[in-house]
């Protein structure tokens, strides 16, 4: 009889523990998951562009000398406009034979040399248009795009995260009130942040030597959006 009593106590204790765990699990399941987004608009203060100089000649040496001459002129331009050495970087240098097809036969045309420079311009209102205009005087070069961004965005990212979290709290509060409950603390927070990079295509055309009505380049930078999206799990009370 005594053993039966002990067994009964053990069983009741186990059932009590299971019951408590069940209540705990139910309480933990009382959550709401929401998203909030924050956006801060800024004005770009930095432009970047890739300039490619390409030349074809009978020999690699001749093509390289032609490229070197144009790169030298390009560097003179950037120096005169106040672009620092730290804002110039060679990103590619290529030497290769160039062929063309004629009557199903591959014919050597010459030796191609290409050098690509990455240039940062910090004065986008004056220096950038002036640089584009000067680059237009060089033949055999190409510019794919000019990209605009903001160099320092730490404060703006903090502001966008704060806005995103405020929106998430507001939305979660709406759901809690609609369910007749109170909003508790956030349990988990996941975020994704991004900053716009605006790009503008640039087509370089040679200036006519006798053209008196040449218009300077105009490259409006516009604005950039810094956005943050948060996914937050809140407890409900």
N, C-alpha and C positions, 0 to 999 in steps of 0.2 A: 504493500500500500504506500509505504514511504517512497519507494522507487517510482511508483506511478505519479506521486505528487511532484517529485523532482523533475520528471520528464515533462509534466504538464507546465511547470514553471518555465522550463527551458523553451518549450514550444511557444508559450505566450510571449516570452521575451523576444524570441525570433520574429514572431508576427508583429510585435511592436516596432522592432527595428526596421522591418520591411515597410511597415506603414509610414514610419518617419521618413524613410528614403523616398517613398512614393510622394509624400507631401512636398519634400524638398525638390524632387524632380518637377512636380507640377508648378511650384513657385518659380523655379528657374526658367520654365517655359513661358512665363509671362513677360514677353519682350516684344518690341516693335523695331523693325529695321527700316530706316529711311535714308534718302539721299538728299544732299544739299549742295548747291553750286554757288561759287562766288567769282565775280569778274571785276578786274581793275583795268582801266584803259590808260595807256601811257603813250608818250610821244617818243619815237625812236631817236637815238643820239649817235648811232653807229651804222655805217654802211660797209659792206664787204663785196668784193667782186673778184672773179678769176679772169685774168688776161692771158691768152694763149698766143705766143709768137711762133709762126710756122713758116719754114722756108724749104724749097726744093732746089737742088743743084746737082751737078754731075758727080760731085764727090761729097762725102760726109763733111770733110774739112771745110769746103766752100760753103755748104749749107750752114754749118755751125758758125762760121765767121759772120754770115749774114744775120743769123739770129742774135749773136753777141752784139752786133752793132745796134740792132733795134732795142735789145734789152738795155743797153747802155743809155740810149736816148730816153727810154721809158723811165729809168732810174733818175736821170737828170730832171725829168718832169716832176716826178714825185718829190724829189728833194726840194726843188724850187717852190713847190706848193706846201711844203711843211709836213709831208708824210714821213714819220720816223722809220728808221731801219727795223725797229721791233714790230712794225706793222706790215712788213714785206716778207714773204716767204715763198721759196720755190717749192711747188708741190709735185712737179713732174718734169722730167727731162728725157726725151725719147730720140733715138737714132734708129732708122729702119729704111730698107729699100722700098721704093714705091713702084708698083707695076700697073699695067693696064692690059686689057684683053683685046686682041686683034685676030679675028678669024680663028678662034679657039686656041690661040697661042698667047702665052703670058710674056709680055715684053717689058723689060726694065725701063722705067721712065727716068729714074734718078734716085738720089738719096735724100730722104726727108729728115729734118731735125725740128723738134718741137720743144718749147720750154713754156711751162705754165707757172704764172705768179699769182699768189693770193695776196690781195691788198685790202687793208682796213683803212677806212677814211672816217675820221672823227668829226670833221666839220662837214656835215651833209648839206648845208645850205649854200656854202661858197666853194669849198675845196672840191667836193664831188662833181658838180657841173663843170668846173674848170678842168678837172682831170679828164672827164669824158670828152670834152671839146678838144683837148690836146691829143688824146689818144686817137681821135678821128683823123689826125694828120699822118698817122702811120699806116701803111698798107701791110697786108699779110698778118694782121692780128685779129683776134676775135674775143668778144665778151659774151658769155652766155646770159647771165642775169646779174642784177645788182640786188643784194638782199639787205633789208633794213631790220635792225634790232635795237634793244636797249642793253647797254653794257652791264649796268648794275641794277638788279631787280629784287634784291633781298627784301626790302621794305614792302614792295608791291606784292610779293608772294605771301608775306605775313598777313597783309590786308585781305588778300583773296581767300586765304585759309580761314581767317576770322569770319568773313562774310559767309563762307560755305557752312561753317559750323553753326552760326546763328540761324541760317535757313533750316538746317537739319533739326535743331532744337525746336524751332517754331513749328515745323511740320509734325514732329513727333508729339509735341504738346497738343496739337489739333486732334490727332488720333486718340491720345490718352483721354482727353475730355469727351470725345464722341463715344468712347467706350465706358465712360463713367469711372475712370481710374485716374491716378496721378502719375506724372512722369518721374521716373527715378534717374539714377546716374547712368552715364554711358558705359557700356560694357566693353565694346570694341569699336575702334575707329580705323578705317582704311581710307586713304586719300590718293588722288591722282592730280598732279599739277602740270600745266603746260604754258608755254609762252609762244605767241605768234612770231613767225619770221616772215615778213612780207618781201616778195620778190617782184622785180619789174624787169621785163625784157628790154635789152638795149641793142639797137641795130646801129652799127657804125658805118657811115657813108663818107667817102672822101669829099673834102671841100673843093669847090671850084676855085681855081686860083684867082680869078677876077671877080669873085662874088663879093659885093659890098654889103649885101643885106643879110649876111649870115646871122641866124638866130642862135643864141646860146642854149645849151641843153637845159631842160627843165625836168626835174625828177622829184615830184612831191612824195614825201615819205609816208604821209598819212598817220594812222595811229595803230597801236598794237594792243591786243587783249591778253592779259595774264589771267588764267582761269584755274580754279581748283574745284574738284568734285570730291565730296566725302561720303562714305557709306558708314552709317553709325547704327549700332545696335544699342537700344536703351532698355532698361528694365521698367516694368510697369508695376505700380503699387496699388 
